[in-house]
Amino acid sequence: MNRLQERRVLGLASFGMGLLGTGALSAQEAASSAAPPMRIDSGATAWLLASSALVLFMTPGLALFYAGMVRSKNVLSTMMHSIFCMALVSLQWVIVGYSISFGDPTAGGLFGSLKFAFLSGVAHDQVTVAAGTQYPIPQLLHMSYQMMFAVITPALISGAFAERMKFSGFVVFTLLWTTVVYDPIAHWVWGGGILCNVDGTWIKNTVGAGALDFAGGTVVHISSGVSALVLCLLMGRRRGYPTQQLVPNSLVLTVAGAGILWFGWFGFNGGSSLNSDPLAVSAFTATHIAAAAAAMSWAIVEWMHRGKASILGVATGLVAGLVCITPASGFVTPMSALILGLIVSPACYFMVAIFKSRLGYDDSLDAFGVHGVGGTVGALLTGVFCSTTLGATPGVKQLTAQAIAVAVTVVYSAIATLILGIVVDKAIGLRVSEDDELSGLDLSQHGEVGYNLTL
């Protein structure tokens, strides 16, 4: 073979390899264009990581908020309820809770599935559809963020039975309640279930034909508030209530806790956009304005009724405003949030300062009066004040959907809590003995005291 023939052979070989390479490249490009890979959005991921930490921080804040309002002999046991939930509910959530709530977002119905039990298939580098396709986040982060909501919700209930529940009864009841009450309701509202405000995805801020609950008015506050009322009625009053004056041990702790709750609530509501986007900004701003308005209106109502405005009242009012704006935060404008804050405090004040004393039930730290009532007011007013500029449509249809969601949540939470409470009471007992209650739960349940006055 001469040089000319060699060149022709090499040329043909090069041409053929080029065709093969081009064909392979074209096939790869076609596959890529047909199914572009979803890349995790760093901005949305960073904001949701921060929001997850903020929401978790709310639970120690709740511990301080509640602990300051009880007597000194029960300060540690009251804090223990919130702190222990951070451990107990976190484990329940990763084992089965997340799967019950979000295991099958397209199936509808009463429960999810067990496909994510023990975090099966939930990875740090796997993109979730929770944030849609524009700002995808890791599914493990979605699981972690939702876990912080699950942690604080049963801790809210503890305000109703403070100073009289056995720790063993609290542990068993909390585990059962989270599984039987919280997880299914979370599925109904956010996971594709019967009350879902979405269209078959996990995008909990997308408006659909159902109820609107941006960050947990029904899921967190109504469920916990109603359950709190049922439990305090089931267990009965604290010894000495209402004839004896049960003086708070430290309102300083309560005010510090209220400040932490206000701070953490920005992650609670602002993070519920699941993106670092204008909707998060709107929810963030609405949250702050509602809390400020509610604190102000509580002070005014209390001043008119009692002749003085108390720091405990202002702290309680700001929490009521935060509770009320929770379901509405992503659907209302900042000025509508102001109106919600002005409305909710008088409603909660009436329940706490007037209605409770007339009926004589002992909701120790007003879990129902603030969270049950405030959550209901917020959920209903969401249907009235939701804005078309934020994708919602106010009117009778939406208000009806809100009322149905509230009614279903109230009825289910009340019945399930009553059954669980009776079962746990019969099995191991809910209430401490009279001697243990008189000596204080810190010593009788945990063998320690919050304040050592001998030092």
Secondary structure, DSSP 8 states (H G I E B T S, - for coil): --HHHHHHHHHHHHHHHHHHHHHHHHHHHHHHHHS------HHHHHHHHHHHHHHHHHHHHHHHHHHTTS-GGGHHHHHHHHHHHHHHHHHHIIIIIHHHHHS-TTT-SS---STTGGGTT--TTSEESTTTTTS-EEHHHHHHHHHHHHHHHHHHHTTTSTTTB-HHHHHHHHHHHIIIIIHHHHHHHHSSSTT--SSSSS-TTS--SS---SS-IIIIIIHHHHHHHHHHHHH---TTTTTS----S-HHHHHHHHHHHHHHHHHHHHGGGSSSSHHHHHHHHHHHHHHHHHHHHHHHHHHHHHSS--HHHHHHHHHHHHHHHTTTTTTS-HHHHHHHHHHHHHHHHIIIIIIHHHHT---TT-HIIIIIHHHHHHHHHHHHH--GGGT---SHHHHHHHHHHHHHHHHHHHHHHHHHHHHHHHHT-SB--HHHHHH-HHHHHHS--S--TT-
